[in-house]
Amino acid sequence: PSGMSRGRLSYTTSWDTIGIRLSPQEIRNCINEGPLLELVRKCNDNEHWRNCFGPKSTRQKDQELILRFMAMFEKGEQYRRPMRDFLNDFAAEFNKQPKDKLDALKSAFEGAVKLCWEAKGKHVFRPSRALNAAVFESVMLGVAKRLASGPDAPNASFVAEAYDRLMEDKSYMRSCERATADEETVKNRHELAVRAFAGV
């Protein structure tokens, strides 16, 4: 590579310069390389996550969703748009966290995605045919918060019923379909999802 700036990686050939625009996650893996993003790549191989998402994304969208869940799980109450900068800041900060903190994030992700898959199978995070990033982020947050709240872990049947009720909540669905990166929209869907999986 001859150079990289603001998301464009250029390859110099004897004929021309070919520009390939990098995705936000590809850029993070270039400039924020460290323990957190290494962890994200390991989580991306999780069998339950692969079942939920499908084949690996050539543009690392699957890795970005894992990072997004982790950022919301740890610092969702401090979220400020744009989402890209929020995730960049989180990646930079958590690359400096100790191993036990990163291990806890890994456990939170693995526990929640396993339960989501067991509850809803291939339909999870898909209110329609495509995986919805806002649904993924908030459902995973709600399930992970419930798992972290105490020893009375919910079973797959409870999660499936709570999930179905949440998908019928018009306010929740609006927050997953319109202006999904706005602060109030993010706050609304998080509150509704956490409440749903807490059984309130």
N, C-alpha and C positions, 0 to 999 in steps of 0.2 A: 504493500500500500504506500502511496506517495504522500498521503496526508489525510487528515480528518478534521472537519470543522462544522459545528452546528448541525450534526446529524447527517452529513454527507461524506461518505467514504469514497475516495477517488483512486482508481487504478490507472496508472499511466502505461500505455502501450505505444508501439512504434507508429500506430495510425492515429490514435485519438485518446482522449481522456474519458473514461466511462464512469459516470457517477451513479452510485447506488444509495438511495435514501434509506437510512436506518430507522427502524422502529424505536419508540421511546425505551423499550426494554433492552434492545440491542445496544443503545447508547449507554444505558446504565451499566451494562456488563462490560463496557469499555472504560468508563470513567469512574465507576464506583465499585470496582472489583474488590471483593473482600469476603469475610466469613458469612455475612448475611446472604449475599447473592449466591455464594457457593451452596448455602443451605437451601435456598429457593430451587436451585437446579437439582439437588438431591430429592426434594419434595416433589418435583415435577415427574419423577420416576415412580411415585407411589401408585400402586396398582389400582386402588379405589379412585384416585384422581384421574388416572388414565381412562378408566371405565366411564367416568363422568364426562370428561372433556372430549375424549376421542383421540385420534392420532396427534402426535406432537405438532405444534405450530411451527412452521418454518420461520415466522417472524417473532417467535417467543411470546405470543399473546398468552399462552398458558402460564408461563413464568410470571408475567405481569399480573395476572389474576391472583396467583399465590401471594405475590408481594403486596397486592392491594388488600387481600384479606388480613395479612399480618399487620399492615399499617393501621387498618381500621380496628383490629383487635387491641392493639397497643395504644393508639393515639387518635382513635376516631372522634373523641370529644373535642380534639384540637384541630379537626379538619378545616382547611381553608382552600378554596379553589385557586388555581386550577389543579386538577387531579395530578397532572404530570409533575408539577413542582412539589406537591405534597409527597408523592412517592419518591421523588429524587431526594428530598430532605430526609425522609425516613431511612432510605437506603444508606445515606451518608452517616447518619447518626447511629444506626444499629450495626453498622460494620465495626463499631468500636465497643459494642456490648460484650460482656463476658460470655463464656461458653454456656453456662447454666441458663442464662437468659435466652439464648438462641435455641437451646434444647427444649425449653418450655414452649417457644413458638412452634417448633417442629411437632411437639406433642399435641398442641392445640389444633394445628392444621390436620394432622393425621387422624385424631379422634373424631373431629367434626366431619371430615369428608367421608370417613368410613361409615358413620352413622347415617349421613345423608344418602349415600349410595344404597345402604341396606334398606332405608325407608322408601325411597322412590325410584331406585334403579336408573335406567337410561333417561327417564323423564325429569330427573332432578335438575333444577336451575333452568328449566325450559318451559316457561308458561306458554310458549308457542314452539315452533320447531327448533329455533336456534337458541343456543345458550345465551342467557341474558346476564351480563356482567353485574348489573345492580342487584338482581335477584341472587346471584351467587354470593356476592359480597355480604349482603344483609342476612341471608339464610345461614351462611357459614358463621357469621358473627353471632347470631342468635343461638345456634346450636353450641358453638364453642363457649359462649358465656354460660349457658346452662350446665355444660360439662364441668366448667371451672367453679361452679357455685357450691359444690358439695358432693358428698358420696352418693346421693340418690340419682344416679345417671339415668336419663330417659332411655327407653327402648325404641326400637325402630318403629313399632306400631304407634307410639305416642308422637314421634317426630313426623310420621306420615300424616296423621290426623291434623297436627298443628300446621304443617306445611299446606295441606289442602285448604284449611280455613284461611290461611294467610293469602293464598292465591285468589281467594274470593273477596278479599278486602279491597274495595275500590280505591281508597286512599293510598294503600300500600302500592297497588299496581300503578297508580298514577306516578308515584315517586320512583318507580322503576322504568318508566317509559318516557317521561318528559323532564327536561332540564335536570338530568340525573346527577350532574356534578355540582349543582348549586348547594350551598351550605344547608339551607332549610330543608331541601329535598332529601339530602343525605341523612340529616338528623331525624326526619320523619320516618323514613323506612327503617332506620336502625332501631328506633324506639318501638315501632310496631313489631319488628321481627324478634327483638329481645323479649318483648312482652309475650308474644305468641309461644315461643319455645320455653318460656318460664312457666307456662300454664296459667297465666293471669287472665 
